[in-house]
Amino acid sequence: MIETTIETTLQTLDTTPIWLSIKLASLTTVILLLITIPFSYWLYQKGRRVKSFFTALASLPLVLPPSVLGFYLLMLMGSNGPIGMLSTQLDIQLLAFSFPGLVIASVIYSFPFALQPIQNAFESMGKKPLEAAATLRASPVDRFFTIALPLAKPGILTAAVLSFAHTMGEFGVILMIGGNIPGETKVLSVAIYDHVEALEYDQAYILSGGMLLFSFVVLFTLYYLNNPSLSQEKTR
């Protein structure tokens, strides 16, 4: 009886929010890595005041309630906001309540989760490797690609995993800026909320269970990726 119920629920379950969430998380992670890797490297070379200011600014999503961040983004991207009015003048789609708007909001909201691991990786390698490469007449570009990036690889991998996982679990910012449009902005977290609100607990159990398993896999991956670096530090 229970197996029949589960099978029936799986057959009727709409998987569109799952794939939409994966698409959103993948795009967000790629964009974040493209932005935070050079930005972290730039901060790594700056003094304490500049570094502290920009790190604090980039880390605001960590302490701001998601609804507050979503509200300001909605005011910017909505039809009466500066970005919204510019979109209307250019005769292009409004970013609010659209998938591109979700991507922008997700990049901003998950920014510190990508920035901090990469920034810590650059800081932990110190200045000596780059200084040694400079004495061998390696150009700044060569030093970045052949020295800095390989040494920061554990931090970059951690940033990628955290960014993907954090985007998959977003709710408040997503609901504020994207609403609940099936096939466009209705991601996994919003779908779970809808099922609970409609008293469809079977579907909510399955989706929530999948997220629980996904969260465990993410944590396991992070610990697994960090163990080699920890063991190397212990042997030094």
N, C-alpha and C positions, 0 to 999 in steps of 0.2 A: 504493500500500500504506500509506504513512504517512498520507495524507489519510483513508483509510478507517478507520485506527486512531483518529485524532483525532476523526473524526465519531462513531464508536462510543462513544468515551470521553465525548464531550459529551452524547450521548443518555442515557447511564447515570449521568451525574454528578448527584448530589443537590444542588440549588441552595438547599435550605431554610436551611442555615447562612449562606449569603450574605445572604439577605433578613433573617434574624434578626440578623445583624451590623449591617446597615444600619439596622434598626429600633432596635437598642440604641444605636448611635452617634448617631442622630438625636435620640432622647429624651434621651440624656446631654448632648448639645450644647445643646439648648434649656434644660434644667434648669441647666446650668453658667452659661450666659449670664444667666439670670434671677437667679442667686445672685451671680456674680462681678462683674457691672457695679455694683450698689449697694455691694457690699462693697469693691471697689476704690476707688470714689468716697469711701467713708467713710474708708478708709486714707489716701487722698490728703489729707484734711483733718486728719489726726492728726499728732502729734509723732513724732520719730524713735524713741523707745523703744517706744511702742505699735505703730508701723508695723513695726519690726524684729521684735518678738515675734510678731505675728499673721502676718507674711509668712513667718517661719521655720516657724511651726506649720503653715501651709497648704502649705509647700513640702516637708514631710517625705516625701511619696510620691516625690519626685525622687531621694532618696538611700536610702530603705528598699528592700530586696529585695522584689519583688512577692509572694514566698511568705510573707514576714513580715507584710506588710499583709493578705494574704488569710487568714493564720492567725488574726490578731486579729479580723478581721471574721467569720470562721467561729465563733470562740468567742463573739462577741456575738450572732450571729444563729442559731446552732445551738440545738437543743432544750434544752441545758443552760445556755445563755447568758441574760443578762437580757432581751434583746429576744425571744429564742426562747421563754422562759417566759411573757413577757407575751403573746406571740402565742397560746400554748396556752391561757392563761386567758381571752383574748378570743375563743377559738375561731375564729381566722383562720389562714390559710396561713403556714407558716414561711417566712421570707425566704431562709434557706439553701437552696441547690439549687432556686431558682426564678428566673424572669425578673425580678420586682421586686427580688430580692436582687442580681442582676447589675447592674441600673440603679444601685442605691445604691453598690455597690462601684466601678462605673465612674466615677460622679460624684466619689467620694473620690479615686480613683487618678488621674484626669485633671484634678483641681482646679487644680494649679499651672500646667498647660499653658494653662488659660483665664485664670487670675488674672494671671500675669506680663505678657502682652502688653497687657492692659487697664490694669493698674496703671502700666506704663511709659508708656502713651499719656496717662493723666491727669497723670502727673508731668512729662512733657515739655511740656505746654501751659502750665505755670507758673500763677501766681496772678493775673497781671494781667488776663486776659480776664474772670474772674469778679468781680474787684474793680471793673472798669469797668462791668460789668452791674449790680453792686450800687449804684454811684453813680447809675445811671439808675432806681433803685428797682425793679429786677427781684427777684422773690421767689426764695427758694432753689430751689423747684421749677422755676420758669422758667429759672433759671440752669443747672440740671442738664439740662433737656430741650433748651434752645435754644442753649446754649454748650458745655457739657461733652460731651454725647453726640456732637454733630456733629464736634467736634475729635478725639474719641477713636475715630471710626469705623474708621480703619485698624487700630488695635489690637484692636477688637472683631471685625473680619473675620478678622484673623490668629488670634485666640483661637478663633473658631468652626471655622476650618479645622483648626487643630492639635488641638482637642478631638475633632472627628470622626475625624481620621486616627489619633490615639492610641488611641481606643476601638476602632476597627476592628482594630488590631494587638495588642490585649491578649491575654495568654495565662495568665501565672502566677496573677494575681488571679482571673481568670475560672475557671480550673480548680479553684482552692481553694474558692471560694465557690459556684460553680455546678455543678461536676462536668461530666458529659458526658451530658446527657439530650437525645436527639434531639427537635427541634421545640420545646424549652423553654430549654435552656442550651448546646446544642452550636453554638457560633458558628464563624466561619470559621477562626480560628487553631486551634481544637480539632479541627476537621474535617481540616485539613492534617496535624496530628499523628497523627490516627487512620489516615489513608491511608498515611503513611510507616510507621507501626507495623505495618500490615497488608500492607506491601510493594506497595501500589497506587500505584506511582510516576507512572503516567499522570495520575490524578486529582490527585495532589499537585503535579505539574508545572503543570497548568492553573490550579489555585487559587493556587499560589505566583506564577505568572506574572502572574495578574490583580492580585495584591497588589503586585507589583513595578511594574506599570504604574500602579496607583493611587497608589503612593508618589511616583512621578515627577510625576504630575499635581498632587499636593498641593504638592510643592516648587516646581513651576513656578508654581502659583497664588499661593503665598506671595511668591515673588520678583516676580511681576507686580503683586501688590497693593502691595508695598512700594516699587516703583520710582517711582511718582508722588510719594510723600512724600519719597523721597531726592532726586529732581530738584528739588523745591520748596525743600528745605533748601540745595541747592547754589546756587540762584539768589538766596538771601537775602544 
